Amino acid sequence: MKKIYLIGAGMGCGTLTSAARDIIASAEVIIGAKRLIEGFGGETLAEYRPERIREYIDDSDKKIFCVLLSGDTGFFSGAKGILEALDGYDTIVLAGISSFAYFFAALKKDYNDTRLLSLHGREQNIISHIKRYKSVFFLSGGDKTREVIQKLDFYGLDKVKLYIGERLSYPDEKITAGTAKELADTEFDALNAVIVENEDARPEFGSIPDSAFIRGNVPMTKAEIRSLCIARLNLSENSVLYDIGAGTGSVSIEAAQYLIDGTVCAFEKNAEAISLINANKAKFAADNITVIEGTAPDSFDFEKYPCPTHAFIGGSCGRLAETLEILFEKNHGLKAVVTAVSLNTISELTSLSKKYDTDICCINAARGEKAGSHILMKANNPVYIAAITEKKQ
């Protein structure tokens, strides 16, 4: 019976556990990325792809194999994919020393309450996490690290404290500390990890006052309606929201603060509105908003942009039915919220109720305004809000 050990190789040969060394010494074949298996005697295979490892073990007459994985097997590791590929074999997993454990120890810090992320082969809303958590660690690379630091500087988060660990545990290990402004133009090694400390971090939930947005001559969904629409969307942290007819971007901005692992695609055709969305995006450091110039549904590109889970339609240029049809064709489980103030759109919503499950409410809001020593209530336009899903079969 063949036995395969998946071993966390730590941060380099110097950080292998004694248990790992003993098993490696008894193995007939050592498998792993080239930099991990260098220096070990006996038969080795420079390979990290799960399917290739499976093929090799299937064809080999050896009985004991070690698969080395960098860092720890449970921290953004290839162990999961290899275990799936080796289904049916006798496998044993040994933990290693992770890069974050090593890095925090080197700085004499603990990592309680730290958000752990990775930019290796994946997209993450790093800026959103840094705004929300006082301590964030992420695996990165030279260009990625510089990009994040420059974004922090651009979004006014230039005073957060950063620690960049390059080639951790190797003889040429280097740890650099500084603010985003101080490090914005620094080059870093491809092998690095980053710790960000933001003393001003806090979760951002709730309604944003209308006065906080940069305004122009573009209509904006007001705070009372905006909050109700977002509540009716019932977003999750990883939702993908299409904001169609985004205007000043008020719905996009307020929704983006919930979507720490999600994204907003803001569709808008008006040049002034696009400028306002970008200005508000910069003001609120809403890096998870992608602004797309064009009219829906013509500007939908499902190969370029992620598939929507939710849609808010504040303006459809008379193409509401067509837009909804394409969105629901792409995702049958999509939840849409549509606002209407004109009789034409209200009539269209009524017609759509024959095809979709449509829950419509009408909101009449008034705001207090000072008039001398009195406060008078000034009525806003009535707004119809429709939550739309596909009809259940």
Secondary structure, DSSP 4 states (H G I P E B T S, - for coil): --EEEEEE-BTSGGG--HHHHHHHHH-SEEEE-HHHHTT--SEEEE---HHHHHHHHHH---SEEEEEESB-TTSS-THHHHHHHTTTSEEEEE----HHHHHHHHTT---TT-EEEE-SSS---HHHHHHH-SEEEEEE-HHHHHHHHHHHHHTT-TTSEEEEEESTTSTT-EEEEEEHHHHTT----SSEEEEEE-TT-----SPPPGGGS---SS----HHHHHHHHHHHT--TT-EEEEES-TTSHHHHHHHTT-TT-EEEEEE--HHHHHHHHHHHHHTT-TTEEEEES-TTTT--TTTSPPPSEEEES--TT-HHHHHHHHHHH-TT-EEEEEE-SHHHHHHHHHHTTTEEEEEEEE--EEEEEETTEEEEEEPPPEEEEEEEEPP-
